[in-house]
């Protein structure tokens, strides 16, 4: 299920600034234009995503924001998913810890032999969450 308006209705933080293991991620659930924005920077690239390029889903562990970071024609694609921690709606900046999941989705053309077509790399991310006016 994809949220049309990914901002937390409970008034929780809407700006997450996180980093870990050479990865830097900023997610604004609602930018000035009302659309989510995510910046992703690792050792090899820096990318910005907005609006429909970001999928925010409510799953059993909470909300997850996902973007496609690499797309290839024949071998598959790579996504990055940020698990959004539940944070109290009290004012101010909160220290948070969560995970980012980089998933390599291989096609049968890009796979060596048969078998597993997805692989995962989990990064522990630490940083802050706060509420900003959009």
SVG drawing of the C-alpha trace seen along z (x, -y; Angstrom):
<svg xmlns="http://www.w3.org/2000/svg" viewBox="-3 -26 36 49">
<polyline fill="none" stroke="black" stroke-width="0.4" points="0.0,0.0 1.5,-3.3 0.8,-6.4 -0.6,-9.3 0.4,-11.7 3.4,-10.1 3.6,-12.7 2.8,-11.1 -0.8,-12.1 0.2,-11.9 2.4,-15.0 5.6,-13.1 8.9,-14.2 8.9,-14.8 12.7,-15.3 15.2,-12.5 19.0,-13.1 21.0,-9.9 24.4,-8.4 26.4,-5.3 29.2,-3.3 29.8,-6.0 26.2,-6.4 24.3,-9.7 20.5,-9.9 18.1,-12.8 14.4,-12.3 11.8,-15.0 8.3,-13.4 6.7,-16.6 8.8,-19.3 7.7,-22.9 5.6,-21.5 4.0,-18.9 5.9,-16.0 8.5,-13.8 12.2,-14.4 15.1,-12.1 18.9,-12.6 21.2,-9.6 25.0,-9.7 27.4,-6.8 31.0,-6.5 30.2,-6.3 27.2,-8.6 25.0,-11.4 21.4,-11.3 18.2,-13.3 14.7,-11.9 11.2,-13.6 7.5,-12.9 6.6,-9.7 10.3,-8.6 9.9,-7.7 7.6,-5.0 6.4,-5.2 4.7,-2.0 3.2,-1.0 4.2,2.5 4.1,4.6 7.3,3.1 6.3,-0.5 6.9,-2.9 9.5,-2.2 10.6,-4.7 12.2,-3.2 14.0,-4.6 15.7,-3.0 19.4,-4.0 20.6,-2.0 18.7,-0.9 20.2,1.3 18.7,2.5 19.6,6.2 21.0,7.1 18.4,5.7 18.3,2.7 19.2,1.6 16.9,0.1 17.5,-1.6 14.9,-1.3 14.9,-3.4 13.0,-2.0 11.4,-5.0 11.5,-4.7 8.5,-5.7 9.4,-8.9 7.3,-10.8 5.6,-13.9 7.2,-16.1 8.9,-19.2 12.6,-19.4 15.2,-17.2 15.4,-13.5 18.3,-11.2 17.3,-8.1 18.8,-4.8 17.4,-2.7 18.5,-0.7 18.8,-1.2 18.5,1.8 20.2,1.9 18.7,4.5 20.2,5.8 17.4,7.2 18.9,9.3 17.2,10.5 17.7,14.0 20.0,12.5 22.2,10.9 22.2,13.9 25.0,16.4 23.4,19.7 20.0,20.2 18.7,19.5 18.6,16.3 17.8,13.2 17.8,10.7 20.6,9.9 20.5,7.5 23.0,5.3 21.8,3.7 23.4,0.5 22.9,-0.8 22.1,-4.5 22.2,-7.0 21.1,-10.6 18.2,-12.9 14.5,-13.3 12.7,-16.6 9.5,-18.4 9.9,-21.2 7.2,-23.4 6.8,-22.9"/>
</svg>
